[in-house]
Amino acid sequence: MRTARMGDGTPARPPGSRLARLLDILRLTGSGDGWTAPRLAEHFKVSRRRLFEDLALLHQAGFPVVAERSGYHPLRRDLQMPVTLSIPEVISLLYPVASTEDSKRAARMKLSARLPGTLRKLFTPAERVRMQTRSAPIGPGIYEAVERSLSENRRLALRYGGLRDEAARDRVVEPQMLFMQGTGWYLAAWAPERGDFRLFRLDRIESAKVLDEAFEPRDGFDIEQYLGVGVWKGRALDAEVEVLASHVKPVKSEALARGFPFRKSAAGAVLEIPRGHLDETAWWLAQFGEGVRVVRPPELRARLAAIGRRIVELNG
């Protein structure tokens, strides 16, 4: 009997358990073989939306997978699982349609028992997976345009929604990387008009069009530093910030994307920032203008006030 094959030469596989698919995503993207989102979706016979939900699950479990020009790759490559599977159990993961329920159940139990705690919590029981938090909804066609621009090194024209009641702005950017942070998908792109890298949340992109203009890829955006030891992973800050009712929606969107505790209050809401670098945190808060007030620590309040005074001096 001949084995059916995909267009890229890999064996076609019937859809298996989601646990097996998540582990297979880590294996394939870690191979460095240029696994793009369309190729992954075709390989697993799932929709593009389901694939991004899988990537969000892996991110939530502490195994972020990011997209660069060459395709997706995991930031962590140290998933070691010392587990012994019988031949029927291995076959049950590779070709579940041709396997017995006992073999599939035994393989899932062995694998889930050896998973790191953060990843194991996603499977209760092993054959059922649910999202603990939902990622922010993305407009139709946005993923596809961003990925195409990223893979083909072509500039991307965006209509990017503003904060609060600010009008959306048209921008032309050079995509460098696509990744998830908190519950939001972000595009790191070089902004020629600013001469620097900028982050764009995909749920705030109203439209995206791939242009014919090519660009040379740039180095300098360190995703591992941003997600690991960057702005939001600095020293203990223990900051508390009051948010006025008029600014609850935009601040909440940004706060949840970064995993900051956010709760309602009589005056509006309260934002907690447990860790971070003082200066970067102050500049982040400054974008919300008159809508936030730092309760503690005093050094963060003083830095934010100094930024405000400087802005007044420059624009007085």
N, C-alpha and C positions, 0 to 999 in steps of 0.2 A: 504494500500500500504506500502511495507517495504522500509525503508530508506537504501540506499546503504551506505556502510561503507568502510573506508580505512583499510589497514592492521593493523594500530595501534589502531583501534576502533573508531576513530573520524569520524563524518559524512562526506561523500564525498560531495564536493560542486562544483557546476558548476562555471567556471571562471567568476568573476564579474568585476566591474570597477577597474582600478588600484588604485584609491583612497581608495576604500574599502580594497584592498589587502594590501596596505602599512600600514593602520591602524591596520589591522588584524595581520600583522607581529609584530608590536609593542605589541599587546595584547598577542599573543602566546609566543613570546620570553620572555615577562615579567612574564609569568606564572611559570617559573622555572621548566618546565616539560621536559627538555632535547630536545629542538627543534634544530636538526642538519640541515645542508643545504639539504641533500637528503630528509629528512622528510618534510621540508618546501616545497621543489620543488614538491614532490609528493602530498602534501596536496592541493596546489594551482593549480596543473596540469600545471605547467610552466617548462621551461627548467632551468638548473642550471645557465646558462648565464643570463637569464632574472631575476632570483632571485638575483644574485649579482648586477645587474643594479638597482633593487629595494633597496637593502641595500645601494648602493652608493647614491641614491636619498635621503634616510633617513639621511645619514651622511651629505649630502650637506645642508639639511634643519635643521641641528642642533640636530639630534636624532641618534647618532652613535650606531650601533649594533655590538658587538664584539663576537668572537668565543673563547670559552675556552673548557676544556676537557668535561664539562657537556653539551655543546651545545651553541647556541647563546643566548645572553641576551642584552637588551638595557642598556646603561650607565645612561640614564635619564629615570626615572619612574614616571615623574610628568605631563604626558599629561592629563590634565583635560579638558573635553569638555562638559560644561553644555548646553545640547541641548535636546529638546523634539521631539521624532519621533513618528509618528502614527504607529499602528501595520502594515498596508500595507507598510509603508516606511522601517520599520525594516526588514520585509520579503524581500523587494526588494534588500537589501544589503546581506542578508544571502542566498537567492535563487533567483537571478536576472532573471533566465530563466522563472520562474513561476510568474513574476511580470509585472505590466504595466509600460510603459515608463514614464507616469506621476509620479508614485510613486518613480521610480528610480531617476528621475530628481529632485524631491522635496527633497529626502533624501540627494543626493549629494550636493545640494545647501545649505541645513542646516548645513551639516557637514563641508563643505569647509569654510562657513562663520564663524565658531567657531574655526577653526584651528589657531595655532600660525602663525604670519605673515610669518616667514621663511618657514614654511611648505605650507602655502596657496599659496605662489608665484609659487610653482611648478605646480599648476593646473590652467591653463588659456586657455579655460574654464575648469570646473571641470572634464569633461569627457576625456580631453586630457592631457597627461603628456609627457614632453620631458626632456631629460637630459640637464642641463645648461652647464655642463662640462663633457667630456668623461673620464672615468678612463683609465689608461694605459692598453694596451692589455696584457693578460696573456697567456703563452704557454699552449697547450693542455695537460690535465692531471695534471697540477700543483696544481690547487685547490683541486682536489680529493686526491692527495697524501698527501698534507699538512693536510687536514681535517682528513684523516684516521690516520696519525701519531699522530695528536693531540688527537683524541678520544681514540685511543688504547694504548697511552703512549709507542710508539715505536719510536726508533731513525729514523731520516730522513737523507738520503744521498743526498746532493745537489751539482749541478754544478752551481756555482754562477758567473755571468759575472762581469768582472772588469770594472773600470772606464777608459775612453779614450781607449788607445790601449793595456791596460793590459790584460793578458791572464786570462781566467776563472779559478777559483779554485774549487777543490773538497773539500767539508766540510761535516762533520757529526754533526748534531745538535739535540737538544731535544726541540721540539716545545712547547711553553707555551700559545700563544695567537695569534689570527688572527684578524686584524682590518684595518680600512681604515683611511688614513690621507691625506688631500688634494685630489689629484686625483689618489693616489697610494695605493694599498693593501700591507700591511706589515705583516711579520711574526716575532713575538718576540720569540726568542729561546735561550736556554742556549747553549753556545759554549764550550764544554769540553776543547778544545785546548787553549782557552783564559781564562777559569775559570770565565766567566762573561756572562751576557745577551748581545745579539746582535740583531740588527734589519736587516731583509732581505726583500728587495722589491721583490714582486712576479714577476714583469715584467722583473727582471734581473736574475731570476732563469731559467737556460737553461734546466735543467732536475731535477727530484726529484724521489727518490725511497724509499719506506718504508722498513726498515730493520727488521729483527727478534729480534734484541736486544731491550729489554724493559728498561725503565728508571723510576726513581721515580720523580714525579712532584716536582717542586721547587717553593717556594714563593719568592717574592722580586721584581717582575716587576709590577710597579704601573701604569696601563693604564690610570686611571683617572688623575693622576698627569701629565703624558706625554701629554695627549690631552687637559687637562684643565689648569694646572698651571705649566707645565714643561718647557722644554727648549724654545719652540717657543711661549710661552704665558707669558714671563717674563715682566720686566719693559719696558717702552718706550725706544727704542734704536735708532731709526731713522738713521739706517746705510745705506750707499750707497757703493756698491762694483763694481768696473770695472772688467769685465770678458773678457779675451783675446779670439780672434776668435777661437783659437785651443781648447778652453775649453768650448765653448758655449753649446754644446750638453749635456755633463754630468752635468754641473751646472744647466742648464735649467730643466733637468729631475728631479733633487733633489729639486730645488726651487719650481717648480709647484706642486710637491707632498706636499709641506709644505704651499702652498698658498701664497708664496712671489711674489710680483710684479716683472716682468722680461721683459725687453724691449731691442730691438736691438739698437746698436749704430755704429758709424763709425769704431771704433776700435774692436768691437765685440758685447758686450751687457752690460747692467747695471742692477744689482740686488739690490733690496731694501729689507731691513729687518726692518720692523717697530717696532717689539717688540722681546725681547729675553734676555737671561742672557749673560753677557759679555763673561765669560770664555767658556761656552758651545758653543757659537756662533763662537768664535775664533778657537776652536778645530774643529768645523764642517768645517769652511773655510780652515783650514790647510790641509784637505785631498785633496784639489785641487791644492796644491803646488804652482808652479810658474804661474798658470793660473789666479789668482785673485789679485787685489790690492784694499785695503780699502781706500776709499776717505774720509769717515767720519763714526763715530766720531774718534777723535785722540786716545782715550783710547782703542778702538777696534784695531786700526792699531798697537799701541804699544804692545798689548797683542799678536797679531798674529806674530809680529816680534820677540817677546821674545820666542815664541814657536819654530819659525824657528831657532833661535840661539841655543836653547837647543838641537834641533835635530842635528844640525851641530856638536855641542860639543860631543854628544854621538856617532856620526857616522863619526867624522872627520878623 
